[in-house]
């Protein structure tokens, strides 16, 4: 396969995206939406929302589920309902929404470095950063691989502060054979269109605390109790019936989506791991996984191309890979007002090396093989590719 970056036509006429939405059975989706239209009950806790909440709670192994308009709203509501304020310890190596949910409420993120093996927040770092001003800990189950729940729980219990998990990547996954969604004081999910289970837009908070869930239900609906009595500070964080219809339809195809993700991940691993300097991150086969992320660790000193150079090659071929989570939240302009920049060496190392490749129902074996062939040829022709990139400012 020739390389577009060297003047040839792109390998793909249409872009391949990371997180291309899964749809499920369209007829089932349309039937559910039509039923909602016939009922003329489109929002405010309709029957589809209630059904979706029960289904999400069952997957998560939690007794309570409060669905929301999106995952960021779920984080914001959970942070506020748990009484976090002042300063909260959180990994920098996460999607910016995790941090926005804090800074939007004028809470200072205290950025912790990550464990070099798991890429999740390092408990030793959390302990080191603990001060009397810290009012909470947020762990992120990155790529669906569970945090060190036991160590983080012990720290939170010792300091008598709440522990919240951002499980946006981890719906349908497990940690020590227990469903993710059943840890800490609460966990949040995202059902954004890019997630393997989506509700167009949407999120959820799961917990085993009935009291917390009731507070969250008030907060997501303007603090209304009954018809017109506002008894709690709140906002509009509700999920509507069309979103719940999409979520329920996706759930019916959940095993199909996971099978495709796993097949793609296995094939990517088989082909890419034979290329010097590239490794696909692994998942623990003893745990339930959704395999919705194909993450490649690029070692430029071995393969001859940096992660960003390889990204440019893929973009030229209409393969819209992503670099997560560059440059790290601790170095993002939006958050400098809240937290001074300080080095996080492990985070910064992985921010410069990791590349996400397209997967999901829109990607078949032939597409995976073509992407891997582009990568293989680019590495084989690394000096030529580097020279072309340097001489082409537009790339």
Protein Blocks (a to p, Z undefined) as FASTA:
>chain_A
ZZfknopacfblbdcdehiacebjmklmmmmmmmmmmnopagghiaklmmmmmmmmmmno
pabdcddfbfklmmmmmmmmnopahjacddfbbcfklmmmmmmnopacddddddfklopa
cfklmmmmpcfklgbdcdddehhiacdfklmmmmmmmnopacdddfklmgoiaeehiaeh
igcjbdcddfbfkbmbdghiacddddfbfklmmmmmmmmnoopghjllcfbdcddfbdcf
klmmmmmmmmmmmmmmmmmmmmmmmmmmmmmmmpghiacddddfkbccehlaccddddfk
lnopafklmmmmmmmnopacdddddebjklgfklmmmoccdddfklmmmmmmgccddedj
kbcfklmmmmmmmmmmmmmmmmmmmmmmmmmmkZZ
